[in-house]
Amino acid sequence: MTELPLTLWIAIAGVLGLLVGSFLNVVILRIPERMAASWRMEAREILELPAVDEPAPPGIVREPSHCPHCKHPLAWDDNIPLLGWLALRGRCRYCKVSISIQYPLVEAITSITSAVVVWHFGPTMAAVSALVLTWFLVAMSGIDARTQLLPDQMNYPLLWLGLALTLVPAWQPVAVSPASAIVGALIGYLSLWSIYWLFKLTTGKEGMGHGDFKLLAALGAWMGPVALLPIVLLSSVVGAIIGGGLILLARRGREVPMPFGPYIAIAGWVWLVAGDKLLAGYMSFAGLH
């Protein structure tokens, strides 16, 4: 299998990314719905309220795809990643309501990032792990952008997987020892936790969510403590560019909260595939080697 040309592996990764991106759209939409249903049930139990007969939240895998507006099941060709949305011209075949740009955007981003991962790591076991990390980051960014939530159902598995991969170095996209992964997770969590409390104590406001701490902890487990400062700095730059763009172009108010998770995810992914080059470029610019 590894005898195949790298360009073919990159193309395979791009097509696989389209398919996975289609599934990630389902994850982005349905996990928050399932979380909300679970919270309502827990709240009724705590308040000792009678149970309410409400429809079960949609499943992640078994529930067939349907239009979120008219609920009509989608035909197989409507579900073709990217091409289905283009063929329908961004509108539901049945109710003619506009289909969110999220669908082709997530599919395209997942395809491109998957291809870049295989281009960078080659057809290796490390590339497989890097793809899993990439797909997690895409899904979590989409959820946070839509709902300002970073679910524990995704943060914790990502953290534990990063720690577990230290036991099988061949699968690691970034060489990290078990001790470094643990330290990276601790520093990742505590650094943003400290900033959160410092900001809250001085302003009385919450500057970020707890999910951000856990996401940075997970990236620390995957890439070690050395990667954390560059990721935080990169995420600040990305946030300033995207946030500024939304304020200027979309006329989004400065007082409107903006999720920070997608910026951490983008910075973490950039460091995953280009951290060594960025570090070497900085060292050369600073005259350190």
WOKA-V125642 format. One record per run of one state. SS is the DSSP state (2 for helix, 1 for strand, 0 for the rest). FROM is the first residue (numbers start at 0). LEN is the number of residues. If there is no record, write none. Layout:
# WOKA-V125642
ss=SS from=FROM len=LEN
ss=SS from=FROM len=LEN
This chain:
# WOKA-V125642
ss=0 from=0 len=5
ss=2 from=5 len=41
ss=0 from=46 len=19
ss=1 from=65 len=1
ss=0 from=66 len=6
ss=1 from=72 len=1
ss=0 from=73 len=2
ss=2 from=75 len=4
ss=0 from=79 len=3
ss=2 from=82 len=5
ss=0 from=87 len=3
ss=1 from=90 len=1
ss=0 from=91 len=6
ss=1 from=97 len=1
ss=0 from=98 len=3
ss=2 from=101 len=20
ss=0 from=121 len=3
ss=2 from=124 len=23
ss=0 from=147 len=4
ss=2 from=151 len=16
ss=0 from=167 len=1
ss=2 from=168 len=3
ss=0 from=171 len=6
ss=2 from=177 len=26
ss=0 from=203 len=6
ss=2 from=209 len=14
ss=0 from=223 len=2
ss=2 from=225 len=24
ss=0 from=249 len=11
ss=2 from=260 len=25
ss=0 from=285 len=4
